[in-house]
Amino acid sequence: MNLGYSMTLPNTHELYARLLRQFATHLASIHALDCQRLDVGFLPQHAAAVATQVRQDSSMPSMADSAPDEGRILDALRSAWPIGQQNQSVLLHGDYWPSNTIWQDERLAAIIDWEDATIGDPLADLANSRLEILWAGGFDAMTSYTQQYHTLRPIDRTNLPYWDLYAALRPVRNMAGLGA
Amino acid sequence: MLHSALYGIWQAWGLDPHTEQALRAGLQVFIGQAIVKVSVS
């Protein structure tokens, strides 16, 4: 099926599994790039932006009534922040999901939309993409994707649940805006 | 429509297009699992 500007994607679950593997492999490849050798010093530090966002709303009234999930997430993040970083900082894409990939002949040919790129904990990208894969293929797909990434990049995942929560913030806010 | 682009991707991948309700349900479980994990850590 052609989606217009960018891609022709496979149409079976077997191919979907192969696609997922490529999706994990390319994220691991991005994270394997040597930031010291790349000219990416101009990119912002992801942790600073996250800390600002986590703290930013702390003076606001409780959102328990209007957006209970947002309140739960922020409470959990604030209770633990800063969570520290066990992994070496890497180049983060910042918005790694299927719509930001270009496919050709069932191969991932390009990754686009780098405007959210930062330097930071690879768990941030992993968590974002985990949620997207969950939505796209369910929990088994998300678990498989996470394991495939981890096989390629055996990073410390202790803080992954916190990054999962952070990744969930934006869609929670979007959904709250749409009404329950 | 929430994440309308995703619907197109899922359909192109041969998956059932998700409803917004399914998105919400998935997100709820995703959050719940993470909350449990950070609570016991």
Backbone of each chain as ProteinMPNN parsed JSONL, in Angstrom:
{"seq_chain_A": "MNLGYSMTLPNTHELYARLLRQFATHLASIHALDCQRLDVGFLPQHAAAVATQVRQDSSMPSMADSAPDEGRILDALRSAWPIGQQNQSVLLHGDYWPSNTIWQDERLAAIIDWEDATIGDPLADLANSRLEILWAGGFDAMTSYTQQYHTLRPIDRTNLPYWDLYAALRPVRNMAGLGA", "coords_chain_A": {"N_chain_A": [[0.849, -1.189, 0.0], [0.609, 2.125, -0.883], [1.627, 5.007, 0.706], [1.691, 7.553, -0.255], [3.816, 10.134, -0.081], [6.059, 8.796, 0.89], [6.36, 5.959, 1.412], [6.206, 2.421, 0.898], [4.715, -0.13, 2.426], [4.993, -3.334, 4.071], [2.477, -5.926, 4.01], [1.756, -8.019, 5.639], [1.764, -9.932, 8.698], [4.094, -11.29, 9.145], [5.94, -9.899, 7.625], [5.642, -7.545, 8.957], [6.838, -8.163, 11.389], [9.465, -8.373, 10.559], [9.846, -5.789, 9.764], [9.639, -4.511, 12.226], [11.952, -5.428, 13.442], [13.851, -4.152, 11.895], [13.226, -1.58, 12.568], [13.963, -1.505, 15.263], [16.669, -2.093, 14.98], [17.685, 0.101, 13.574], [17.255, 2.177, 15.367], [18.963, 1.386, 17.4], [21.324, 1.614, 15.992], [21.511, 4.356, 15.544], [21.853, 5.169, 18.167], [24.284, 4.088, 18.648], [26.106, 5.686, 17.457], [29.005, 7.691, 17.651], [29.042, 10.293, 19.686], [31.066, 12.007, 20.334], [32.572, 12.197, 18.09], [30.879, 13.174, 16.256], [29.538, 16.148, 14.863], [27.765, 17.47, 16.81], [27.497, 19.17, 18.85], [25.927, 21.37, 19.082], [23.414, 20.572, 19.682], [20.701, 20.459, 22.014], [20.768, 19.463, 25.505], [18.99, 16.718, 26.48], [18.14, 15.982, 29.046], [18.025, 18.329, 30.51], [15.896, 19.713, 29.394], [13.837, 17.964, 29.985], [13.849, 17.956, 32.776], [13.087, 20.55, 33.244], [10.499, 20.494, 32.252], [9.303, 18.617, 33.912], [9.455, 19.874, 36.359], [8.096, 22.171, 35.787], [5.297, 22.329, 35.937], [4.828, 22.077, 38.585], [3.904, 23.998, 40.312], [1.366, 24.325, 39.649], [-2.193, 23.9, 40.107], [-3.546, 20.822, 41.396], [-4.013, 18.272, 38.996], [-5.682, 16.246, 39.219], [-8.403, 16.001, 38.94], [-9.09, 16.912, 36.359], [-7.296, 15.71, 34.616], [-6.438, 12.888, 35.39], [-4.497, 10.916, 34.807], [-2.324, 12.401, 33.947], [-1.716, 13.736, 36.278], [-0.985, 11.568, 37.905], [1.278, 10.657, 36.569], [3.008, 12.878, 36.669], [3.283, 13.144, 39.422], [4.647, 10.783, 40.048], [6.997, 11.132, 38.58], [8.033, 13.499, 39.668], [8.508, 12.736, 42.26], [10.743, 11.255, 42.063], [12.604, 12.585, 40.581], [15.755, 14.278, 40.195], [16.369, 11.41, 38.194], [18.767, 10.374, 37.641], [21.361, 9.048, 35.507], [22.235, 6.168, 33.995], [23.252, 5.375, 31.626], [25.454, 6.024, 28.879], [25.392, 9.187, 27.305], [23.693, 9.722, 24.234], [23.087, 10.368, 20.733], [19.882, 11.453, 20.327], [16.921, 10.816, 18.562], [14.367, 11.785, 19.086], [11.752, 11.735, 18.166], [10.961, 9.171, 17.308], [9.217, 7.199, 15.399], [6.866, 5.261, 13.385], [5.835, 7.001, 11.378], [7.863, 8.701, 10.889], [9.669, 7.446, 9.336], [11.05, 6.233, 6.289], [10.321, 3.962, 3.783], [11.503, 1.562, 1.505], [11.062, -0.891, -0.812], [10.5, -2.708, 1.244], [12.439, -2.15, 3.043], [13.926, -0.213, 5.561], [14.648, 2.881, 4.64], [15.233, 5.507, 5.245], [15.377, 7.895, 7.903], [13.467, 10.437, 9.112], [12.667, 13.886, 9.971], [14.168, 15.312, 12.117], [14.03, 17.349, 13.899], [13.585, 17.336, 16.611], [15.82, 16.372, 17.759], [18.201, 15.59, 20.267], [20.738, 15.396, 22.843], [21.188, 12.712, 24.964], [19.884, 10.338, 27.397], [19.597, 7.102, 26.087], [17.32, 5.71, 26.735], [15.187, 7.417, 26.566], [14.455, 7.722, 23.831], [13.92, 5.039, 23.374], [11.725, 4.548, 25.051], [9.763, 6.269, 23.98], [9.395, 5.123, 21.442], [8.612, 2.59, 22.165], [6.017, 2.982, 23.155], [4.737, 3.769, 20.819], [5.003, 1.449, 19.31], [3.581, -0.294, 20.883], [1.003, 0.708, 20.491], [0.818, 0.25, 17.784], [1.203, -2.508, 17.423], [0.605, -3.944, 19.719], [1.144, -5.413, 23.049], [2.854, -7.635, 22.987], [4.333, -7.151, 20.694], [5.571, -4.786, 21.47], [7.132, -5.698, 23.614], [8.78, -7.524, 22.309], [10.073, -5.836, 20.52], [11.452, -4.176, 22.321], [13.173, -6.037, 23.461], [14.633, -6.798, 21.237], [15.958, -4.436, 20.642], [17.453, -4.231, 22.98], [19.102, -6.429, 22.815], [20.788, -5.648, 20.81], [21.754, -3.297, 21.858], [22.802, -3.404, 24.8], [21.843, -1.786, 27.162], [21.522, -0.119, 30.373], [18.478, -0.631, 31.857], [17.137, 0.223, 34.053], [15.853, 2.626, 34.635], [13.869, 2.717, 32.774], [11.012, 2.542, 33.203], [10.435, 5.117, 34.209], [11.042, 6.709, 32.025], [9.176, 5.673, 30.289], [6.878, 6.682, 31.468], [7.317, 9.396, 31.113], [7.254, 9.486, 28.34], [4.604, 8.977, 27.979], [3.348, 11.256, 28.691], [2.815, 13.304, 26.761], [0.845, 12.194, 24.891], [-1.143, 11.732, 26.82], [-1.804, 14.307, 27.589], [-2.719, 15.271, 25.152], [-4.955, 13.653, 24.774], [-6.476, 14.357, 26.96], [-7.097, 16.877, 26.214], [-8.835, 16.382, 24.189], [-10.96, 15.416, 25.478], [-12.613, 12.989, 27.541]], "CA_chain_A": [[0.0, 0.0, 0.0], [1.426, 3.324, -0.977], [1.137, 6.085, 1.559], [1.956, 8.86, -0.812], [5.127, 10.716, -0.26], [7.256, 8.199, 1.448], [6.641, 4.564, 1.731], [5.393, 1.263, 0.6], [4.96, -0.977, 3.59], [4.532, -4.708, 3.94], [1.072, -6.093, 4.323], [1.518, -9.228, 6.402], [2.356, -9.861, 10.028], [5.478, -11.751, 9.056], [6.721, -8.755, 7.181], [5.591, -6.569, 10.036], [7.875, -8.529, 12.352], [10.753, -7.971, 9.978], [9.877, -4.333, 9.824], [9.932, -4.133, 13.608], [13.378, -5.678, 13.679], [14.6, -3.05, 11.281], [12.943, -0.382, 13.361], [14.818, -1.599, 16.448], [18.07, -2.067, 14.565], [18.089, 1.455, 13.206], [17.366, 2.998, 16.571], [20.214, 0.994, 18.052], [22.432, 2.168, 15.201], [21.6, 5.792, 15.86], [22.392, 5.312, 19.521], [25.678, 3.623, 18.655], [26.981, 6.713, 16.878], [29.922, 8.31, 18.613], [28.723, 11.727, 19.775], [32.303, 12.789, 20.411], [33.09, 12.37, 16.735], [29.879, 13.871, 15.45], [29.481, 17.578, 15.113], [26.41, 17.654, 17.334], [27.578, 19.947, 20.079], [24.887, 22.407, 19.093], [22.132, 20.009, 20.116], [20.439, 20.631, 23.449], [20.782, 18.308, 26.39], [17.613, 16.283, 26.702], [17.808, 15.927, 30.475], [17.687, 19.667, 31.004], [14.543, 20.021, 28.937], [12.905, 17.11, 30.72], [13.774, 18.45, 34.156], [12.281, 21.776, 33.218], [9.092, 20.152, 32.058], [8.806, 17.92, 35.099], [9.284, 20.864, 37.431], [7.367, 23.334, 35.31], [3.903, 22.358, 36.353], [4.701, 21.718, 39.995], [3.193, 25.036, 41.037], [-0.014, 24.382, 39.183], [-3.123, 23.119, 40.92], [-3.621, 19.41, 41.075], [-4.77, 17.949, 37.792], [-6.303, 14.942, 39.469], [-9.787, 15.975, 38.479], [-9.231, 17.118, 34.922], [-6.438, 14.788, 33.871], [-5.866, 12.06, 36.46], [-3.273, 10.226, 34.382], [-1.242, 13.378, 33.947], [-1.354, 13.942, 37.68], [-0.256, 10.377, 38.39], [2.604, 10.625, 35.945], [3.846, 13.952, 37.213], [3.587, 12.817, 40.823], [5.683, 9.744, 40.057], [8.256, 11.678, 38.082], [8.561, 14.496, 40.609], [8.969, 12.079, 43.478], [12.016, 10.569, 41.814], [13.502, 13.381, 39.745], [16.345, 13.678, 38.997], [16.493, 9.963, 38.33], [20.121, 9.948, 37.332], [21.519, 8.446, 34.18], [23.195, 5.066, 34.03], [23.755, 5.119, 30.276], [26.183, 7.09, 28.204], [24.538, 10.011, 26.46], [23.76, 9.408, 22.809], [22.232, 11.179, 19.863], [18.477, 11.044, 20.383], [16.085, 11.317, 17.475], [13.362, 12.597, 19.757], [10.386, 11.467, 17.698], [11.189, 7.967, 16.505], [7.999, 6.401, 15.241], [6.771, 4.839, 11.985], [5.592, 8.071, 10.415], [9.116, 9.397, 10.613], [10.57, 6.544, 8.619], [10.759, 6.058, 4.867], [10.574, 2.562, 3.439], [11.6, 1.264, 0.08], [11.219, -2.334, -1.019], [10.426, -3.339, 2.561], [13.624, -1.823, 3.84], [13.916, 1.134, 6.122], [15.627, 3.59, 3.811], [15.61, 6.806, 5.803], [14.696, 8.38, 9.106], [13.3, 11.868, 8.852], [12.141, 14.748, 11.035], [15.15, 15.323, 13.196], [14.011, 18.644, 14.588], [13.547, 17.141, 18.062], [17.041, 15.677, 18.179], [18.926, 16.105, 21.433], [21.715, 14.468, 23.387], [20.69, 12.263, 26.251], [19.764, 8.914, 27.732], [18.899, 6.367, 25.015], [16.023, 5.225, 27.201], [14.138, 8.353, 26.163], [13.999, 7.281, 22.505], [13.363, 3.692, 23.478], [10.395, 4.631, 25.649], [8.846, 6.853, 22.991], [9.085, 4.179, 20.378], [7.863, 1.485, 22.771], [4.594, 3.324, 23.191], [4.226, 3.735, 19.446], [4.913, 0.05, 18.89], [2.439, -0.838, 21.614], [-0.22, 1.087, 19.777], [0.802, -0.323, 16.437], [1.19, -3.966, 17.359], [0.233, -4.575, 20.973], [2.183, -5.571, 24.064], [3.863, -8.605, 22.558], [5.212, -6.457, 19.751], [6.381, -3.846, 22.238], [8.123, -6.462, 24.365], [9.742, -8.051, 21.345], [10.851, -4.688, 20.032], [12.355, -3.763, 23.403], [14.209, -7.056, 23.596], [15.516, -6.714, 20.071], [16.832, -3.277, 20.844], [18.376, -4.507, 24.088], [20.1, -7.374, 22.316], [21.758, -4.87, 20.03], [22.312, -2.255, 22.723], [22.484, -3.862, 26.173], [21.97, -0.651, 28.08], [20.848, -0.236, 31.669], [17.062, -0.271, 31.684], [16.538, 0.443, 35.365], [14.978, 3.802, 34.636], [12.928, 2.707, 31.648], [9.629, 2.904, 33.57], [10.294, 6.572, 34.312], [10.994, 7.251, 30.667], [7.859, 5.305, 29.759], [5.918, 7.664, 31.977], [7.547, 10.675, 30.434], [6.771, 9.329, 26.965], [3.141, 8.953, 27.991], [2.809, 12.57, 29.062], [2.265, 14.068, 25.632], [-0.469, 11.693, 24.47], [-2.122, 11.937, 27.883], [-2.272, 15.687, 27.497], [-3.515, 15.387, 23.928], [-6.25, 13.01, 24.975], [-7.234, 15.179, 27.898], [-7.588, 18.012, 25.453], [-9.939, 15.93, 23.355], [-12.066, 14.973, 26.326], [-12.622, 11.542, 27.783]], "C_chain_A": [[0.886, 1.241, 0.0], [0.813, 4.431, -0.14], [1.557, 7.448, 1.032], [3.418, 9.185, -0.875], [6.257, 9.76, 0.048], [7.396, 6.697, 1.329], [5.658, 3.574, 1.13], [5.705, 0.25, 1.683], [4.408, -2.375, 3.386], [3.118, -4.883, 4.471], [0.784, -7.412, 5.022], [2.203, -9.102, 7.751], [3.804, -10.363, 10.032], [6.389, -10.608, 8.632], [6.745, -7.669, 8.253], [6.647, -6.87, 11.086], [9.263, -8.159, 11.829], [10.918, -6.467, 10.016], [10.24, -3.854, 11.228], [11.407, -4.334, 13.924], [14.224, -4.563, 13.084], [14.422, -1.764, 12.085], [13.838, -0.354, 14.607], [16.292, -1.458, 16.074], [18.533, -0.65, 14.251], [18.149, 2.379, 14.414], [18.661, 2.672, 17.312], [21.415, 1.566, 17.306], [22.613, 3.662, 15.455], [22.278, 5.975, 17.214], [23.839, 4.852, 19.631], [26.644, 4.643, 18.072], [27.8, 7.378, 17.975], [29.692, 9.824, 18.634], [29.983, 12.587, 19.808], [32.844, 13.079, 19.011], [32.11, 13.103, 15.832], [29.877, 15.348, 15.811], [28.073, 17.928, 15.596], [26.419, 18.444, 18.633], [26.537, 21.03, 20.198], [23.548, 21.885, 19.616], [21.929, 20.204, 21.617], [20.562, 19.325, 24.219], [19.345, 17.936, 26.755], [17.22, 16.358, 28.175], [17.394, 17.292, 31.01], [16.26, 20.03, 30.615], [13.504, 19.213, 29.714], [12.726, 17.618, 32.148], [12.926, 19.704, 34.231], [10.805, 21.44, 33.106], [8.511, 19.465, 33.292], [8.548, 18.918, 36.228], [8.262, 21.929, 37.075], [5.978, 23.435, 35.898], [3.718, 22.134, 37.848], [3.945, 22.764, 40.8], [1.728, 25.124, 40.63], [-0.922, 23.58, 40.112], [-3.139, 21.664, 40.487], [-4.488, 19.179, 39.843], [-5.538, 16.654, 37.968], [-7.72, 14.864, 38.916], [-9.886, 16.025, 36.955], [-8.433, 16.118, 34.103], [-5.723, 13.889, 34.865], [-4.582, 11.356, 36.059], [-2.09, 11.181, 34.384], [-0.775, 13.636, 35.376], [-0.559, 12.782, 38.237], [1.157, 10.348, 37.843], [3.513, 11.669, 36.565], [4.209, 13.68, 38.665], [4.734, 11.8, 40.881], [7.023, 10.301, 39.615], [8.871, 12.648, 39.097], [9.106, 13.85, 41.869], [10.356, 11.467, 43.297], [13.047, 11.447, 41.105], [14.477, 14.18, 40.58], [16.623, 12.198, 39.206], [17.908, 9.474, 38.084], [20.17, 9.274, 35.974], [22.621, 7.402, 34.239], [23.858, 4.834, 32.669], [24.512, 6.322, 29.732], [25.219, 7.872, 27.315], [24.785, 9.702, 24.985], [22.961, 10.45, 22.04], [20.818, 10.621, 19.92], [17.731, 11.63, 19.19], [14.994, 12.226, 18.032], [11.933, 12.345, 19.32], [10.412, 10.251, 16.77], [9.936, 7.115, 16.488], [7.771, 6.171, 13.755], [6.574, 5.973, 10.988], [6.844, 8.865, 10.089], [10.149, 8.482, 9.973], [10.102, 6.419, 7.173], [11.207, 4.659, 4.466], [10.608, 2.409, 1.929], [11.896, -0.218, -0.063], [11.356, -3.064, 0.312], [11.681, -3.134, 3.395], [13.505, -0.392, 4.332], [15.046, 1.918, 5.448], [16.073, 4.908, 4.429], [14.792, 7.103, 7.048], [14.667, 9.894, 9.002], [12.851, 12.602, 10.118], [13.033, 14.722, 12.276], [15.088, 16.608, 14.031], [13.946, 18.521, 16.103], [14.809, 16.459, 18.587], [17.706, 16.397, 19.348], [20.031, 15.109, 21.77], [21.218, 14.012, 24.746], [20.635, 10.753, 26.397], [19.016, 8.178, 26.62], [17.541, 5.83, 25.438], [14.887, 6.148, 26.775], [13.577, 7.968, 24.795], [13.33, 5.917, 22.584], [11.936, 3.74, 24.02], [9.379, 5.213, 24.666], [8.419, 5.831, 21.953], [8.35, 2.963, 20.922], [6.358, 1.775, 22.774], [3.993, 3.279, 21.785], [4.056, 2.296, 18.962], [3.777, -0.656, 19.628], [1.148, -0.528, 20.878], [-0.316, 0.398, 18.427], [0.59, -1.827, 16.459], [0.833, -4.678, 18.643], [1.427, -4.825, 21.882], [3.254, -6.573, 23.666], [4.858, -7.956, 21.604], [6.131, -5.493, 20.49], [7.482, -4.567, 23.006], [9.202, -7.006, 23.448], [10.658, -6.953, 20.832], [11.875, -4.256, 21.081], [13.509, -4.752, 23.542], [15.181, -7.023, 22.424], [16.48, -5.546, 20.199], [17.894, -3.615, 21.892], [19.452, -5.504, 23.676], [21.196, -6.635, 21.559], [22.482, -3.839, 20.884], [21.989, -2.611, 24.168], [22.708, -2.766, 27.212], [21.247, -0.949, 29.386], [19.403, 0.249, 31.521], [16.363, 0.007, 33.007], [15.511, 1.572, 35.337], [13.967, 3.82, 33.501], [11.491, 3.037, 32.066], [9.422, 4.408, 33.716], [10.214, 7.209, 32.928], [9.701, 6.847, 29.967], [6.814, 6.328, 30.207], [6.08, 9.009, 31.29], [7.029, 10.616, 29.0], [5.251, 9.395, 26.898], [2.541, 10.333, 28.239], [2.131, 13.27, 27.89], [0.933, 13.5, 25.153], [-1.538, 11.844, 25.545], [-2.687, 13.348, 27.8], [-3.121, 15.889, 26.242], [-4.91, 14.808, 24.123], [-7.115, 13.803, 25.935], [-7.838, 16.368, 27.167], [-8.781, 17.654, 24.58], [-11.159, 15.541, 24.175], [-12.078, 13.473, 26.422], [-13.643, 10.849, 26.912]], "O_chain_A": [[1.805, 1.362, 0.81], [-0.37, 4.746, -0.267], [1.753, 8.387, 1.804], [4.172, 8.579, -1.636], [7.344, 9.918, -0.508], [8.515, 6.216, 1.154], [4.483, 3.857, 0.897], [6.851, -0.175, 1.829], [3.466, -2.575, 2.619], [2.634, -4.087, 5.276], [-0.356, -7.876, 4.991], [3.101, -8.28, 7.934], [4.628, -9.909, 10.827], [7.457, -10.388, 9.203], [7.742, -6.969, 8.426], [7.281, -5.957, 11.616], [10.118, -7.689, 12.579], [12.006, -5.949, 10.271], [11.031, -2.927, 11.402], [12.029, -3.508, 14.592], [15.186, -4.095, 13.694], [15.353, -0.976, 12.25], [14.396, 0.685, 14.959], [17.06, -0.789, 16.765], [19.638, -0.252, 14.618], [19.001, 3.265, 14.478], [19.361, 3.565, 17.787], [22.407, 1.955, 17.922], [23.736, 4.157, 15.564], [23.157, 6.821, 17.379], [24.535, 5.185, 20.591], [27.86, 4.486, 18.18], [27.32, 7.592, 19.088], [30.096, 10.538, 17.716], [29.976, 13.738, 19.373], [33.499, 14.098, 18.791], [32.482, 13.594, 14.766], [30.184, 15.728, 16.941], [27.3, 18.584, 14.897], [25.47, 18.392, 19.415], [26.29, 21.551, 21.285], [22.659, 22.667, 19.952], [22.88, 20.121, 22.394], [20.471, 18.236, 23.653], [18.591, 18.758, 27.276], [16.101, 16.75, 28.509], [16.513, 17.392, 31.865], [15.511, 20.588, 31.417], [12.433, 19.717, 30.053], [11.609, 17.701, 32.661], [12.146, 19.892, 35.165], [9.968, 22.034, 33.785], [7.363, 19.708, 33.666], [7.557, 18.82, 36.951], [7.636, 22.519, 37.956], [5.541, 24.511, 36.308], [2.59, 22.013, 38.327], [3.401, 22.453, 41.86], [0.955, 25.898, 41.196], [-0.461, 22.685, 40.82], [-2.789, 21.329, 39.356], [-5.54, 19.795, 39.67], [-5.988, 16.043, 36.998], [-8.177, 13.807, 38.482], [-10.656, 15.285, 36.342], [-8.853, 15.725, 33.015], [-4.544, 14.092, 35.156], [-3.673, 11.21, 36.876], [-0.984, 10.811, 34.777], [0.423, 13.739, 35.639], [0.422, 12.977, 38.954], [2.112, 10.052, 38.562], [4.648, 11.377, 36.941], [5.331, 13.96, 39.087], [5.669, 11.947, 41.668], [8.06, 9.986, 40.199], [10.076, 12.619, 39.348], [10.051, 14.353, 42.476], [11.054, 11.197, 44.274], [14.225, 11.094, 41.036], [14.073, 14.729, 41.605], [17.062, 11.789, 40.28], [18.214, 8.3, 38.293], [19.138, 8.971, 35.375], [23.783, 7.713, 34.498], [24.896, 4.178, 32.577], [24.241, 7.47, 30.084], [24.348, 7.298, 26.661], [25.912, 9.459, 24.554], [22.263, 11.286, 22.614], [20.587, 9.455, 19.598], [17.898, 12.803, 18.857], [14.74, 13.306, 17.5], [10.996, 12.705, 20.033], [9.957, 10.297, 15.627], [9.638, 6.401, 17.446], [8.418, 6.821, 12.933], [7.09, 5.912, 9.872], [6.873, 9.618, 9.115], [11.353, 8.722, 10.063], [8.908, 6.491, 6.882], [12.321, 4.233, 4.77], [9.848, 3.038, 1.193], [12.864, -0.73, 0.5], [12.22, -3.925, 0.478], [11.937, -3.875, 4.344], [13.051, 0.504, 3.621], [16.229, 1.65, 5.661], [17.18, 5.374, 4.159], [13.671, 6.623, 7.213], [15.697, 10.545, 8.828], [12.683, 12.005, 11.182], [12.677, 14.179, 13.322], [16.015, 16.903, 14.786], [14.219, 19.488, 16.813], [14.85, 16.021, 19.737], [17.762, 17.625, 19.407], [20.228, 14.115, 21.072], [20.864, 14.836, 25.589], [21.247, 10.003, 25.636], [17.916, 8.585, 26.246], [16.701, 5.527, 24.591], [13.747, 5.704, 26.637], [12.361, 7.896, 24.62], [12.307, 5.673, 21.943], [11.047, 3.056, 23.51], [8.265, 4.703, 24.541], [7.238, 5.696, 21.633], [7.544, 2.363, 20.211], [5.544, 0.915, 22.437], [2.872, 2.806, 21.594], [3.08, 1.972, 18.286], [3.097, -1.511, 19.062], [0.309, -1.404, 20.671], [-1.399, 0.013, 17.986], [-0.122, -2.367, 15.611], [0.764, -5.907, 18.661], [2.565, -4.5, 21.544], [4.431, -6.382, 23.972], [6.065, -8.181, 21.693], [7.318, -5.392, 20.181], [8.623, -4.108, 23.047], [10.389, -6.956, 23.768], [11.871, -7.135, 20.728], [13.034, -4.001, 20.754], [14.663, -4.362, 23.717], [16.388, -7.195, 22.593], [17.668, -5.665, 19.899], [19.076, -3.324, 21.713], [20.588, -5.424, 24.144], [22.377, -6.965, 21.665], [23.658, -3.545, 20.67], [20.981, -2.147, 24.7], [23.636, -2.822, 28.019], [20.47, -1.897, 29.487], [19.148, 1.383, 31.115], [15.134, 0.024, 33.071], [14.442, 1.476, 35.941], [13.284, 4.822, 33.289], [10.807, 3.757, 31.338], [8.353, 4.921, 33.385], [9.425, 8.123, 32.693], [9.185, 7.599, 29.14], [5.98, 6.773, 29.419], [5.103, 9.668, 30.934], [6.44, 11.577, 28.505], [4.681, 9.815, 25.892], [1.348, 10.543, 28.016], [1.011, 13.766, 28.014], [-0.031, 14.254, 25.019], [-2.708, 12.059, 25.229], [-3.893, 13.556, 27.926], [-4.125, 16.6, 26.275], [-5.908, 15.389, 23.699], [-8.327, 13.912, 25.755], [-8.948, 16.805, 27.47], [-9.622, 18.498, 24.27], [-12.251, 15.36, 23.637], [-11.623, 12.768, 25.521], [-13.788, 9.629, 26.983]]}, "seq_chain_B": "MLHSALYGIWQAWGLDPHTEQALRAGLQVFIGQAIVKVSVS", "coords_chain_B": {"N_chain_B": [[-9.145, 13.865, 14.854], [-7.419, 11.648, 16.904], [-3.985, 11.092, 16.546], [-4.135, 10.528, 13.769], [-2.486, 9.9, 11.679], [-1.261, 7.591, 12.484], [-3.21, 5.649, 12.17], [-3.271, 5.252, 9.439], [-0.739, 4.188, 9.032], [-0.884, 1.807, 10.508], [-2.87, 0.46, 9.105], [-1.617, 0.214, 6.675], [0.351, -1.537, 7.366], [-1.027, -3.801, 7.558], [-2.477, -4.234, 9.801], [-5.201, -4.22, 12.147], [-7.023, -1.277, 12.073], [-6.715, 0.944, 14.732], [-8.965, 2.112, 17.172], [-9.738, 5.242, 18.718], [-10.475, 4.698, 21.267], [-9.146, 2.304, 21.732], [-6.555, 3.208, 21.661], [-6.525, 4.788, 23.942], [-6.991, 2.823, 25.875], [-4.736, 1.206, 25.609], [-2.78, 3.024, 26.326], [-3.469, 3.507, 28.965], [-2.866, 1.054, 30.198], [-0.169, 0.9, 29.671], [0.785, 3.097, 31.141], [-0.053, 2.284, 33.661], [1.468, -0.035, 34.119], [4.032, 1.062, 34.184], [3.825, 2.768, 36.381], [3.468, 0.935, 38.442], [5.946, -0.359, 38.352], [7.761, 1.726, 39.002], [6.909, 2.217, 41.513], [7.633, 0.043, 43.041], [10.301, 0.06, 42.853]], "CA_chain_B": [[-8.936, 12.478, 15.264], [-6.125, 11.493, 17.548], [-2.97, 10.31, 15.854], [-4.739, 10.0, 12.551], [-1.439, 9.337, 10.826], [-0.995, 6.216, 12.918], [-4.186, 4.737, 11.6], [-2.814, 4.93, 8.093], [0.415, 3.299, 9.138], [-1.32, 0.473, 10.936], [-3.587, -0.176, 8.005], [-0.633, -0.133, 5.649], [1.093, -2.693, 7.863], [-1.923, -4.935, 7.578], [-3.055, -4.403, 11.132], [-6.509, -3.614, 12.312], [-6.927, 0.117, 12.497], [-7.11, 1.108, 16.114], [-9.86, 3.204, 17.502], [-9.22, 6.107, 19.773], [-10.712, 3.981, 22.521], [-8.057, 1.343, 21.89], [-5.369, 3.988, 22.018], [-6.649, 5.16, 25.358], [-6.846, 1.62, 26.695], [-3.323, 0.83, 25.592], [-2.029, 4.011, 27.093], [-3.771, 3.289, 30.384], [-2.104, -0.104, 30.676], [1.24, 1.311, 29.587], [1.038, 3.949, 32.304], [-0.229, 1.485, 34.866], [2.633, -0.905, 34.306], [5.18, 1.89, 34.578], [3.582, 3.245, 37.751], [3.745, -0.19, 39.34], [7.387, -0.609, 38.382], [8.476, 2.763, 39.753], [6.465, 2.15, 42.9], [8.323, -1.032, 43.747], [11.749, 0.188, 42.674]], "C_chain_B": [[-7.518, 12.33, 15.806], [-5.199, 10.615, 16.713], [-3.498, 9.707, 14.554], [-3.698, 9.366, 11.634], [-1.154, 7.887, 11.193], [-1.972, 5.226, 12.298], [-3.745, 4.297, 10.211], [-1.65, 3.964, 8.103], [-0.029, 1.89, 9.503], [-2.015, -0.266, 9.809], [-2.609, -0.617, 6.922], [0.168, -1.357, 6.058], [0.204, -3.93, 7.946], [-2.537, -5.213, 8.93], [-4.446, -3.793, 11.163], [-6.33, -2.158, 12.721], [-7.469, 0.28, 13.91], [-8.073, 2.272, 16.262], [-9.209, 4.061, 18.568], [-9.409, 5.445, 21.137], [-9.592, 2.972, 22.788], [-6.762, 2.042, 22.261], [-5.388, 4.338, 23.491], [-6.412, 3.949, 26.261], [-5.391, 1.18, 26.756], [-2.48, 1.755, 26.42], [-2.237, 3.814, 28.587], [-2.946, 2.133, 30.943], [-0.61, 0.225, 30.698], [1.614, 2.146, 30.814], [0.959, 3.129, 33.585], [0.963, 0.592, 35.151], [3.842, -0.099, 34.781], [5.036, 2.386, 36.008], [3.908, 2.138, 38.752], [5.251, -0.404, 39.468], [8.128, 0.463, 39.176], [8.085, 2.736, 41.225], [7.231, 1.111, 43.7], [9.839, -0.902, 43.648], [12.354, 1.01, 43.804]], "O_chain_B": [[-6.555, 12.829, 15.224], [-5.582, 9.544, 16.242], [-3.32, 8.518, 14.288], [-3.99, 8.417, 10.906], [-0.846, 7.063, 10.332], [-1.602, 4.106, 11.946], [-3.836, 3.122, 9.857], [-1.579, 3.042, 7.291], [0.393, 0.91, 8.889], [-1.785, -1.454, 9.586], [-2.759, -1.685, 6.33], [0.613, -2.128, 5.208], [0.66, -4.994, 8.366], [-3.057, -6.302, 9.176], [-4.81, -2.969, 10.324], [-5.555, -1.858, 13.629], [-8.557, -0.198, 14.229], [-7.985, 3.276, 15.556], [-8.254, 3.651, 19.228], [-8.594, 5.619, 22.043], [-9.148, 2.807, 23.924], [-5.975, 1.542, 23.065], [-4.387, 4.198, 24.193], [-5.723, 4.04, 27.277], [-4.879, 0.828, 27.819], [-1.574, 1.323, 27.132], [-1.302, 3.939, 29.377], [-2.393, 2.231, 32.039], [0.106, -0.133, 31.633], [2.648, 1.913, 31.441], [1.796, 3.263, 34.478], [1.41, 0.48, 36.293], [4.579, -0.529, 35.668], [6.01, 2.42, 36.761], [4.545, 2.38, 39.777], [5.764, -0.605, 40.568], [9.033, 0.141, 39.946], [8.846, 3.184, 42.082], [7.452, 1.28, 44.899], [10.575, -1.659, 44.28], [13.566, 1.228, 43.828]]}, "name": "protein", "num_of_chains": 2, "seq": "MNLGYSMTLPNTHELYARLLRQFATHLASIHALDCQRLDVGFLPQHAAAVATQVRQDSSMPSMADSAPDEGRILDALRSAWPIGQQNQSVLLHGDYWPSNTIWQDERLAAIIDWEDATIGDPLADLANSRLEILWAGGFDAMTSYTQQYHTLRPIDRTNLPYWDLYAALRPVRNMAGLGAMLHSALYGIWQAWGLDPHTEQALRAGLQVFIGQAIVKVSVS"}
